[in-house]
Structure formats: structure tokens, C-alpha cells
Amino acid sequence: MKECTKDRIVAWDTETIDIDGKTDTPIGNGKIICASMFAGPDIDFGNGPRVFIDNYADAHNVIMEFKEYLESD
């Protein structure tokens, strides 16, 4: 994934719980329950141009599999 998105803008969206959206930011607060990314219609991640990460309940901490990618430049 890192190689095919290296030179392009990637859009990410996250959904969180246990956070007060009026007073808190999601950085360091709440829990991410899912995330999705889109890098353009010309990229196929094996199931199309989008990646959906379930990080809720039994899937808790699946997002950690993407830690290196998310922390990279």
C-alpha cells in the first residue's frame, strides 16, 4: 500500500466513540472504531480503490496493522 500511494494525496476518514465532539479533538481522545481511505480511482487494493478498516469489538486494534504507514512521511 505504501508504494502505490507514495506520491499522491490520500483521503482518510475515521469514526470515533467515547469523545465529546464539542470539547475534545480525536487526537489522544476516544477510540477509533473504523477508518477508510481513498487514493484515487486508478488504484486497486484488491477489492477496489477504497480500504475500510474495522477497528471495533472483535476487530479492536486492527488499525495498528497500519501504524507504520500512518506514521510515515
Helices and strands as residue ranges (DSSP letters): E 11-17, E 31-38, E 50-54, G 57-59, G 62-66, H 67-71
